[in-house]
Amino acid sequence: MQIKLIKLSSDVVLPTRGSAQAAGYDVRSNEELNLYPKVYKAVSTGLKVADIPEGYVLSVRPRSGLAAKNGITVLNTPGTIDSDYRGEIKVILVNHGTETFKISKGDRIAQLILEKLESYEFVETTEFVDTERSEGGFGSTGKN
């Protein structure tokens, strides 16, 4: 399967996998910027979506190395690129760290993963199936 992307300038690099069995394709910054602590920014990739097959979505996910080493992550993870979107791919990065993080043009900033969607719909009902957890919310299943 192919995902068609348009390079907005000749020096933009198409997404690549870091290893043969990597799930995600690394996407790179198309701009230079300083990402200050506690600040977020939509970062240009220089790639425009030309075609994502219907029934699929591209998810934008953080790179684990940026998160573990620098506190840099994708703010709305996973970001969602719908099959009918035709604009530039931008990655909303946030700096949760304590130091300013310099992003250079060409730096790997996130990864893209293609996912197949199942078709579903929401329907109203009056039936209720109870479970052991029932309405227990955040942390209700215990610490471990």
C-alpha positions as MATLAB code, in Angstrom:
seq = 'MQIKLIKLSSDVVLPTRGSAQAAGYDVRSNEELNLYPKVYKAVSTGLKVADIPEGYVLSVRPRSGLAAKNGITVLNTPGTIDSDYRGEIKVILVNHGTETFKISKGDRIAQLILEKLESYEFVETTEFVDTERSEGGFGSTGKN';
ca = [
       0.000    0.000    0.000;
       1.196    3.519   -0.734;
       0.467    6.793    1.034;
       0.908    9.682   -1.376;
       2.559   12.811   -0.007;
       3.624   16.029   -1.704;
       6.978   17.576   -0.735;
       6.531   21.343   -0.318;
      10.220   21.888   -1.127;
      12.877   19.717   -2.739;
      14.908   19.269    0.466;
      12.027   17.704    2.444;
      12.584   14.031    3.304;
       9.744   11.524    3.020;
       8.988    9.589    6.242;
      11.347    6.671    6.849;
      11.514    3.764    9.281;
      14.414    3.645   11.722;
      14.684   -0.130   11.344;
      13.163   -2.815    9.138;
      10.608   -3.807   11.772;
       9.799   -0.367   13.170;
       6.047    0.221   13.362;
       6.260    3.958   12.733;
       7.768    6.105   10.010;
       9.810    9.052   11.297;
       8.702   12.470   10.095;
      11.045   15.461   10.191;
      10.829   19.140   11.000;
      10.817   21.537    8.066;
      11.742   24.530   10.236;
      14.217   25.737   12.832;
      12.868   26.746   16.224;
      13.463   26.854   19.933;
      10.776   25.052   21.919;
      10.783   26.664   25.346;
       9.770   24.800   28.531;
       5.998   24.481   28.971;
       5.388   25.794   25.430;
       3.753   24.001   22.497;
       3.920   24.684   18.756;
       2.567   23.207   15.526;
       5.769   22.293   13.669;
       5.867   22.151    9.881;
       6.967   18.909    8.208;
       6.942   20.247    4.648;
       4.718   17.328    3.630;
       1.202   17.701    2.287;
      -1.253   14.821    2.181;
      -2.159   13.865   -1.384;
      -3.973   10.602   -0.661;
      -4.676    8.342    2.303;
      -6.851    5.366    1.334;
     -10.452    5.538    2.538;
     -10.921    3.401    5.632;
      -7.486    4.304    7.006;
      -6.055    6.992    9.265;
      -2.492    8.201    9.813;
      -1.707    8.567   13.507;
       0.961   11.029   14.644;
       2.809    9.678   17.658;
       5.716   10.799   19.826;
       9.267    9.548   19.375;
      10.255    7.748   22.562;
      13.815    9.105   22.556;
      12.654   12.732   22.475;
      10.225   12.066   25.303;
      12.621   10.081   27.518;
      15.675   12.292   27.035;
      14.146   15.771   26.650;
      10.478   15.754   27.714;
       9.369   16.533   24.141;
       6.146   14.864   23.062;
       3.161   15.218   20.740;
       0.559   17.258   22.621;
      -2.562   15.653   21.134;
      -1.188   12.140   20.938;
      -2.117   10.381   18.897;
      -2.709   13.099   16.346;
      -5.222   12.103   13.699;
      -4.828   12.646    9.962;
      -8.116   11.658    8.319;
      -8.250   10.142    4.832;
     -10.004   13.219    3.415;
      -7.427   15.747    4.740;
      -5.330   17.389    2.033;
      -3.269   19.940    3.949;
       0.239   20.031    5.333;
       1.117   17.595    8.090;
       2.030   19.587   11.189;
       3.052   18.074   14.502;
       1.958   19.767   17.730;
       4.993   19.396   19.971;
       5.147   20.369   23.639;
       8.208   20.765   25.838;
       7.505   19.219   29.252;
      11.188   19.569   30.140;
      13.003   22.282   32.050;
      15.401   23.333   29.275;
      14.813   25.038   25.918;
      14.940   22.415   23.151;
      16.373   23.393   19.760;
      14.718   21.804   16.731;
      16.681   21.977   13.501;
      15.332   21.510   10.007;
      15.531   17.791    9.236;
      15.296   16.608   12.863;
      13.026   13.622   13.421;
      10.140   14.966   15.529;
       7.402   12.324   15.475;
       6.331    9.106   13.809;
       3.426    8.229   11.542;
       1.516    4.959   11.782;
      -1.144    3.900    9.283;
      -4.146    2.257   10.928;
      -7.154    0.511    9.430;
     -10.482    1.751   10.709;
     -13.493   -0.388   11.423;
     -16.854    1.030   10.441;
     -19.237    1.546   13.351;
     -22.080    3.721   14.484;
     -23.524    4.844   17.778;
     -27.096    3.852   18.553;
     -29.311    4.796   21.452;
     -30.426    2.081   23.850;
     -32.195    1.734   27.166;
     -30.535   -1.598   28.011;
     -27.657   -1.582   30.461;
     -25.157   -4.385   30.990;
     -23.489   -4.072   34.396;
     -19.906   -5.163   35.055;
     -17.806   -5.751   38.166;
     -16.153   -2.357   37.629;
     -19.492   -0.656   36.898;
     -19.056    3.152   37.107;
     -15.620    3.060   38.765;
     -13.522    5.741   37.084;
      -9.931    6.936   37.227;
      -7.796    4.618   39.351;
     -10.757    2.474   40.436;
      -9.119   -0.809   39.405;
      -6.180   -0.332   41.786;
      -2.574    0.746   41.653;
      -1.036   -2.413   40.187;
];
